[in-house]
Amino acid sequence: MSTPRELKLDQLEDAYELLAELDTREGSRVFSAKRREDGRDVLIVVSRKVDETEQSRRSALDLFAADIKLLATLEHRALVPIFDGRWIEPDGFAVVSEEVRWPSLAELLARGEEFSCARIASVLREINGLLE
């Protein structure tokens, strides 16, 4: 397996001011940024093709990019708005979404938050409404 080269993020600078790198994982980097158009706080997740020889990984990132383009056209109160999706060089894709300031369901569960039956039912209704 070859080591992937560093992505050049200057392709985002026309529309976004990168403020800080928040997380790095295999195949992705997460940034806090401001949208130049209106100063809005955004989150940018840059995913890349980890191994150029792995056809399934390339196909997965291509499908992910297509899904992001579709999600950017949808609105729902439980869906984090997607503002932009763009290729960064031939092997990276950046997703720009609204920066959410409340904890995710995963974060609440990880810190041991307990949910009543009524709250669980409410969460499941929201998820079902989003999926519909």
Phi, psi and chi 1 to 4 in degrees:
 res  aa     phi    psi   chi1   chi2   chi3   chi4
   1 MET       -  129.6 -177.9  161.5  128.8      -
   2 SER   -84.4  155.0   62.3      -      -      -
   3 THR   -83.3  126.3  -56.4      -      -      -
   4 PRO   -69.6  145.2   20.1  -25.2      -      -
   5 ARG   -77.4  161.2   63.1 -176.0  170.4   71.4
   6 GLU   -68.8  134.7 -173.3   67.3   23.7      -
   7 LEU   -76.9  142.4  -75.4  172.8      -      -
   8 LYS   -90.5  113.1  -65.9  178.6 -176.8  168.2
   9 LEU   -87.5    1.6  -59.8  174.1      -      -
  10 ASP   -63.2  -15.6   55.8  -15.2      -      -
  11 GLN   -69.9  -11.4  -66.4  170.8  -35.7      -
  12 LEU   -94.4  -16.2  -65.1  169.2      -      -
  13 GLU   -66.7  -18.6  -69.8  177.9   -5.6      -
  14 ASP   -66.1  -31.8   64.3  -38.9      -      -
  15 ALA  -117.6  -15.0      -      -      -      -
  16 TYR  -137.3  141.8  -53.4   99.1      -      -
  17 GLU  -101.6  110.6  176.7 -172.8   -5.8      -
  18 LEU   -72.4  126.4  -62.6  179.1      -      -
  19 LEU  -100.0  -45.8  -58.2  174.8      -      -
  20 ALA  -159.4  148.1      -      -      -      -
  21 GLU   -88.2  123.8 -174.4  163.9    0.7      -
  22 LEU   -95.1  -31.2  -56.8  175.9      -      -
  23 ASP  -159.8  148.5 -166.1   12.5      -      -
  24 THR  -134.6  128.3  -59.7      -      -      -
  25 ARG  -134.2  167.0  -62.8 -177.9 -176.4  172.4
  26 GLU   -56.8  118.2 -177.4 -177.6   -6.2      -
  27 GLY    87.7   -2.5      -      -      -      -
  28 SER  -153.0  155.8   69.6      -      -      -
  29 ARG  -136.2  143.5  -64.9  169.9   68.4 -171.5
  30 VAL  -120.8  131.7 -179.4      -      -      -
  31 PHE  -127.2  146.0  -61.9   90.5      -      -
  32 SER   -91.4  138.8  174.0      -      -      -
  33 ALA  -152.0  170.3      -      -      -      -
  34 LYS  -119.7  138.4  -77.3 -151.7  176.4  -73.4
  35 ARG   -79.5  125.0 -167.9  162.7   60.2  173.6
  36 ARG   -64.0  -32.4  -67.7 -170.6 -171.0  -78.9
  37 GLU   -57.5  -42.7  172.7 -175.4  -40.1      -
  38 ASP  -141.3    5.6   57.2    8.7      -      -
  39 GLY    75.9    8.7      -      -      -      -
  40 ARG   -69.2  139.1 -166.2  168.5 -171.0  169.9
  41 ASP   -72.7  130.8  -68.1  -28.5      -      -
  42 VAL  -132.8  164.2  -64.5      -      -      -
  43 LEU  -116.4  132.2 -165.0   66.2      -      -
  44 ILE  -118.7  123.4  -59.0  175.6      -      -
  45 VAL  -112.7  119.0  178.9      -      -      -
  46 VAL  -105.5  116.1  179.3      -      -      -
  47 SER  -106.6  149.8  -61.1      -      -      -
  48 ARG  -136.8  162.2   67.6  174.5  -47.1  135.0
  49 LYS   -76.1  113.7  -61.3  171.1 -173.6  172.0
  50 VAL   -71.1  -43.9  176.0      -      -      -
  51 ASP  -129.0  110.3 -176.4   -9.4      -      -
  52 GLU   -60.7  -19.5  -74.0  -59.8  -41.8      -
  53 THR   -87.5   -6.7   63.4      -      -      -
  54 GLU   -95.7  101.1 -173.6 -179.6  -30.8      -
  55 GLN   -59.7  -38.7 -178.5   60.8   39.5      -
  56 SER   -65.1  -35.0   62.6      -      -      -
  57 ARG   -66.9  -41.6  176.2   68.9  178.3  149.4
  58 ARG   -62.1  -44.9  -76.4 -165.2  -63.0  -88.3
  59 SER   -63.6  -39.4  -64.2      -      -      -
  60 ALA   -63.0  -42.8      -      -      -      -
  61 LEU   -68.9  -36.3 -168.7   56.8      -      -
  62 ASP   -62.8  -42.9  -68.9  -21.9      -      -
  63 LEU   -67.1  -40.2  -68.9  171.7      -      -
  64 PHE   -58.5  -45.9  175.9   68.4      -      -
  65 ALA   -60.3  -42.0      -      -      -      -
  66 ALA   -64.8  -40.4      -      -      -      -
  67 ASP   -64.3  -40.0  -73.0  -13.7      -      -
  68 ILE   -64.4  -41.8  -68.8  -58.9      -      -
  69 LYS   -59.5  -39.5  -65.4  -72.9 -172.9 -177.9
  70 LEU   -69.2  -46.1  174.2   64.4      -      -
  71 LEU   -59.9  -30.9  -76.8  171.4      -      -
  72 ALA   -65.0  -17.7      -      -      -      -
  73 THR   -92.9   -7.3   67.3      -      -      -
  74 LEU  -101.0  150.0  -57.0  177.2      -      -
  75 GLU  -132.2  135.5  -70.2 -176.8   30.7      -
  76 HIS  -161.3  145.2 -173.5  -83.5      -      -
  77 ARG   -61.5  -22.0   69.2  179.8  175.8  -85.7
  78 ALA  -101.0    5.0      -      -      -      -
  79 LEU  -107.0  124.2 -179.1   64.3      -      -
  80 VAL   -66.4  124.4  175.2      -      -      -
  81 PRO   -61.5  133.2  -21.1   31.8      -      -
  82 ILE   -99.6  122.3  -54.2  -80.3      -      -
  83 PHE   -92.9  -31.0  -61.6  128.3      -      -
  84 ASP  -160.1  151.7 -166.9    5.4      -      -
  85 GLY  -143.9  123.9      -      -      -      -
  86 ARG  -147.6  147.6   60.0  167.7   79.2  175.6
  87 TRP   -74.2  136.7  -74.3  100.7      -      -
  88 ILE  -112.8  105.6  -54.1  -63.6      -      -
  89 GLU    59.1 -171.7  -60.6 -178.0   -5.9      -
  90 PRO   -79.2  -12.7   21.5  -27.0      -      -
  91 ASP  -123.5   20.5   59.0  -10.9      -      -
  92 GLY  -140.7  148.5      -      -      -      -
  93 PHE  -132.4  129.3 -170.2   77.5      -      -
  94 ALA  -105.6  132.0      -      -      -      -
  95 VAL  -112.2  125.9  177.6      -      -      -
  96 VAL  -112.2  121.2 -178.5      -      -      -
  97 SER  -130.3  167.7   66.2      -      -      -
  98 GLU   -60.8  141.0 -178.7  177.0  -62.9      -
  99 GLU   -80.8  116.7 -174.7  173.4    9.6      -
 100 VAL   -89.8  129.9  178.0      -      -      -
 101 ARG  -103.8    2.7  -58.4 -154.5 -173.6 -100.7
 102 TRP  -104.3  156.3   59.1   85.5      -      -
 103 PRO   -69.2  146.9   20.1  -26.6      -      -
 104 SER   -76.7  165.9   68.8      -      -      -
 105 LEU   -59.4  -40.2 -177.8   58.4      -      -
 106 ALA   -61.8  -41.0      -      -      -      -
 107 GLU   -66.4  -41.4  -69.2  167.6  -28.1      -
 108 LEU   -61.3  -43.8  -66.8  173.6      -      -
 109 LEU   -66.7  -39.2  -68.2  171.4      -      -
 110 ALA   -64.2  -32.1      -      -      -      -
 111 ARG   -91.7   10.2   67.0 -178.1 -176.0 -153.7
 112 GLY    84.0   17.5      -      -      -      -
 113 GLU   -61.7  135.4 -179.2  114.1    4.4      -
 114 GLU   -98.6  142.4  -66.3 -167.4   21.9      -
 115 PHE  -116.5  132.1  -67.7   84.1      -      -
 116 SER   -73.8  164.5   66.9      -      -      -
 117 CYS   -59.8  -38.5  -70.9      -      -      -
 118 ALA   -64.5  -40.2      -      -      -      -
 119 ARG   -69.2  -39.5 -172.4  162.3  179.7 -157.2
 120 ILE   -60.2  -45.0  -67.6  169.1      -      -
 121 ALA   -61.4  -40.2      -      -      -      -
 122 SER   -64.4  -44.1  174.7      -      -      -
 123 VAL   -61.8  -44.5  168.0      -      -      -
 124 LEU   -64.6  -36.5  -68.0  174.3      -      -
 125 ARG   -63.7  -41.9  -85.4 -166.6  -58.4  -84.3
 126 GLU   -62.8  -44.7  -76.8  -68.1  -40.6      -
 127 ILE   -63.4  -43.6  -68.1  169.9      -      -
 128 ASN   -62.9  -43.0 -174.5   56.4      -      -
 129 GLY   -62.3  -38.3      -      -      -      -
 130 LEU   -66.4  -43.4 -179.2   57.9      -      -
 131 LEU   -66.9  -35.2  -68.2  173.0      -      -
 132 GLU   -67.3      -  -73.7 -178.8   -7.8      -
